Amino acid sequence: MSDSDIARRLLLAFGSHRFIVFGALPEVARSLLRDAGSEVLEQDVATDCVARTTWTPEFLGKSCLVCLNLSEHALLGLLSDARLACTQGLYIQHCASDALGTVEGLERRAFVHGYRKHPAYYRLFGYAELEQTSRELATLLEPVPAAAAARFPMPRLLEERDLHMDMLREAGRRSDAHVIRYDWASKFVRPNDVVLDAACGLGYGTYAMRYLSAASRFFGIDSSGWAIDYATACFGSDNTEYIAGFLPDALSRFEDASVDVVVSFETLEHVEQPAALLAAFGRVLRPGGRIIVSVPNDWSDETGEDPNPHHLHVYTYERLAQEMAVGFTIEQSARQIASGCKHVDAHCQWVERPRVLEVVEPANGRVEAEWWLAVAMKSPQAGRDVPYRETVHGRFEGATHLVDFDGHYTNPWLVHAMVEIPYRLQRADALKRLAEQVRDSYPSGTADHGAALAVLCYRALEEHAHDTQLERLDGVIAGYLALSADNPHIRRWQVSLTYARARLRLRRGDRCGALADFSAVARADVAHITPTLGTKVIEAAFQAGRLSWLGDTRSAARDWWRLGLTKAGHLIGSAWCEFFGNIEAPFIFAMNDAVEIVDRATACAQALSLTHSRNNASAAMLYDIGQQSLRSALRQRDADLDTARANATSLRNEFDRVCGELRKHHAQKASLEQTSMERLDQILALEARLRDTDAALDEVKAQSVQRLEEKIALEKRIEQTDAALQHITAALRTSYTELAAARAQVARLRGEMDSVCAELQAQDAQKSSLERTSLERLTRIHELEARLEITQAAFDDVQTTALERLDQILALDARLRDTDAALDEVKLQSMQRLAEKIALEKRIEQTDAALEDVKQLSIDRLKCIETLAQQLRCAQAAVGAAVPAVATCPKSLQIAEIHSVRQGDKPVL
């Protein structure tokens, strides 16, 4: 590392600051630091102990420590000095030693003394670059707040390591992989954004994004109360709030469209319903807001499941892309490797790989990755019915229309998501699709439609579209330019589209049409819209002059350049608040536009100066003037950076390939050496076995001679026993004949009872087995006599058994006859029971019929009773009505009425 690199690292990490330097600071580094306005205090570790005792906490709180190539003892002494643990940061550069031979070892020693990685760590050292090994070790640290360090010392933190870990207080590949993601995510955070870190763990990622971005508010959510306590103690601040809660329920405290960026690393695989969680994230995101996630890439084993018990799902890029496509547009994907990943060409085979975090297009799925990272945008199309809230740009105090999107756009959320280059959708094809959707879904008389046309025009230029497509765009632009509207943003897009059409016509070779459009833009009065639009006006004046010069109308060319120079003066002479917005929080993009107006005016001035005294200025000279603009320089710088990155990537890939081949070569070499040693051991073992075999052969020879003599004697014994065998064979044949007769008798009985037949077959098999056993034993010559006696005895046993079996068969036959008789008796009883059953069923049928008759009779009687009851009630009512009348009549008349009622006649009055 050069002497100037030290100063560049310090300025990149801390800016202009007070640096307390222990060790020898190179003169070049000292000069660069002082030129930047830094205060440099160089100290000697051994002799400046007194000075350290006079430093107050306030003094150290505004200082940064720098330790350059100190001895191990001196470095550890400074790290353990508690008075220095209140500085803003610590940069260490150390030459590797036996005790401190790696950066990881150096950092672990610092962590023990209350330090952690600085959030700008990876801005200094990169991520893939950490693979490079060197004897010169370097790290960037900062002290943990004293109260948090006392409450959460390293031993306490390590107790929770399996569940949670502060990766700023851990060294190695695992921590690098986790922290660099937040560094990467912070690049997608816009000024004044509200950022939600969902599943924030111990909060180190939220803290890193807060340091590395310009967001205004941060929220961290985690299910662990212990983790939230740690995060609040170590990383809490006025604009950061850590919340304990489970996802997605914890999101209920956030209103719809209240968050600009959601970051959720390694979360989706932990929840039961990741699609529901993504939908909840979409609810809280504002239109055009971003979600940034990561998932492990296929951590499954041979069973297809993730062996990690906390991982409920196995993710691949295809699954991640499918789930995110439901509510978001993926604009960037990146692969990450910490130490190794699955080999794409082998099932469940993990291979070692170097650190890498790079943007890729994993369309074919043949990309190695340990994790997938993705950035996606919520469609700004969802903002039509959502009240607009400007957060990126602050208060505008000018009188023109620089940032008054609300009220002039049907959907103001489209401006940041589709138009403004630093903040809009990053994926080119997705941006084009969004612009086409807006063009087709918004009326042609809106600023939204004009913005979409402008995006499509520049996409066509970047894609080198065919002339027919450029002609179609020309016609669409003509329709938009014909609009007459009071909306200042429509007029703004009419100017921009006229300039864009000039570019399109140049691309098609229509120089006359391009000159007409450039001329129209150069004459346009844009000061009342916004003077920042002067970037197009002055550039158009320069291009109109260049085309006129090429067309031999040189006086007209100089007129255009004079017009550009004059208009630039008028525009720059506008009230400065039209550019910087407000003095407290100026608009940087508008100030850059002012610089570009002056830069383009400079090009007009150069053209006038070049053509003032000579009418033969070459087109090459004018072209060179056009290429000297700041934008061209920046574009060239970006192209050079892209080329350098591509070359670096190519070199890194080549380096990785060579390293892989070397590793493979070393592995093959080690394998060959191992094989050679194994083969040598095998040869030595074979030689020993050969010697043993020779000795065994000699012994076998002696045994063979002995066995030959025994064989001759045995042959003689065989000849003697042949005659005896023939006699025995004849006896066996006679026995076999008798057995055959017994089998015939058994076969006859088998037809009478199948069960007995099965048992006899078993006995036949047993007899056959005994016969085979007898024949096999006859072949054993040295036991022939004994075997013959056993065979004869066995034969006698077989005959006895056969007779016993015959008696059993006869007994079974008698039992069978008894069983048949019993069955006949059972059949007879069954027939009787059947007849009784039939008679009983007939009686039941008769009973059922009688019951039906009784039932009907009961119904009829019930109806009669009801009729009589009704008549009784009527009679009682009549009697009740007649009693008063009878009481008033003479007694003789009452007797007559009663008599008539009894006779059924009506009384006569």
C-alpha angles and dihedrals in degrees: 000000000000124000092251092055091071091059092044091052092049093048092046092051102038108008118216105348147136108284120196103200124200111190135021112325112199115243093238091055092047091052094048092050093049092045087057090054097258125146112231120200112183116201136185113226094214102042105029100064090114092057091053092057091058095054110106124214089249090054093048092043089067095044139082124214122226120192114190121189097323123168115269091249093050093046094050089046091057092045091053093048102107092197090068094052093092099066123114094246149336128229116194127191113180137169110237117256136177092267096039103030101144138040089240091057092048092050094048090055089051093048090057089058094053104272132126136186115286113243089238090057096110094042085065103038104023123214110258087038089066087076089073112097123211140163087236108082122198135178140167119220143167131198120261110239107273096237092048092046090053093047096042109031119176095264090055091047093050090056088067095040096111090058105023135010135176098233090198086067096048129076129214142044097315094058092041091055094051099045098043089061091065090047087053093045093051089067089069095052114103126212113284093009123154107233126200118197103198113200090011096172110196092354100248092125093053088051092049092052091047090055096043101042140051096235117141102214136026133194126187123194127190135159094228116086090197090056092050091050090051093047092049092049096045104032109015120131142157093274097039127077126182117204130194115222147108122264131275094011093059090062091069090087090064120082123230113280094006102123129066101194131023116195116189117164121189093352109112094068090055100056126076095228111031092171090059091049091051089050090052090051089051090053095057094041120095118234106281090020121140135235119200119193142164132201134180112262111238101320090172125133130215090294092058092246130109107251090212103101091212093057110087096178139039111226132201125176090258092057093045092050092047094052095045094046089068094076106002144050113236108226102171136016127190135186121219132195126181102178110333147342143192116298108245093219098046131062114246093341114141119203132190116254135172124253113284138166112174139149111251141168102233094189096135096042092231095117123114114231139155091197135011120222122194137182117201135176129222107234112263086213086081089067099077092096098030117096109247121242119185111217107150096062121045131217114326115213097179127106097232133074106265100135107000093122095146109086095018098063126057086219111019091183087077093071098072095032099047111014116033106079101214093050107028129101107302101206108087098211092045090050090052092050090049091051091049091051091050092047091052099041103042124068116260091239094066134093088234090063092049092050091052091050091052092052091049092050094055091043088055090052092048092047093047089234121203119269092249091059090047090052091052090052089049090058094047091049090051090058092051093047089054091064119110110207141150092217105113092209092055088053089047090055091045089059092045092047092049088054091046091049089053088056091048092050091050089053090053092048095250098137094165093054090045091051090051092052094044088050092051091051093046090055094045118117104224102157092098091050097044128308089225087076084071088090087076094039096053094040089050090051091052092048092046089053093048092050091046091051090051088050091055094248091121099161089054089050092056089046090057092049091048089050091051093049092047095046091048088057092051093047095046087047090064118112107289093231087068085070107031097035097211132006095233098054107015122200104248095192092057092049088053088053089054089052090050092050089055091044092053090045087054089056090053090049092050090050091050091047092048094050097038098091101019132051094192098070106150125240087238091062092051091046090051090053089053090052093052094074122119090242091053090047091050090046090050090046090051090048090050090048091049090049091047091048090048090049091046090049090048091049091046091050090047090047090049090048093050091045089050091050090047091049089048090047092049090047091050091047092050089046091051091048091049090047091049092052090047091049091050090051089048091051092051090048091049091051090052090048090049091056091049090048092054090053091047091051091056090051091047091053091056091047091049092057090050092047090050091057091048090049093055091051090047093053089056090052089049092056089051092051098046091082091049089050092054091053091048091048091056090051090050091052090054090049090049090054091053091047090051090055090050090050090051090053090048090049090054091051091045090069089061097052124018095195092058089049091059091053091048090051088054089051090048089052089049090050091049089050090051091050092050089047089052092050092047092050090050088062091062099090099185090057097036100120095046091045091051091055091048090049093052091049090048089051091053090049090051092053091048091047091049091054090047090050090050090054089049090051091052090049090049090049090054090048089050091054090049089050091051090052090049090049091052090052090049090050091052092050089048091054090051092049089049092053090048089050092051091050091047091051090052090051089049090052090051090047091050090052091049090049090051089052091049090048092052091046090051090051091050092048090048091053090049090050091050090050092049090047090053091049090048091053090049092050092048090051091050092049091049090053093047099050097077093049093050091050091061096047127083115272094248091053091049089053090050093050092048090050091049093048090052088052092049095245126129116247118254116223 
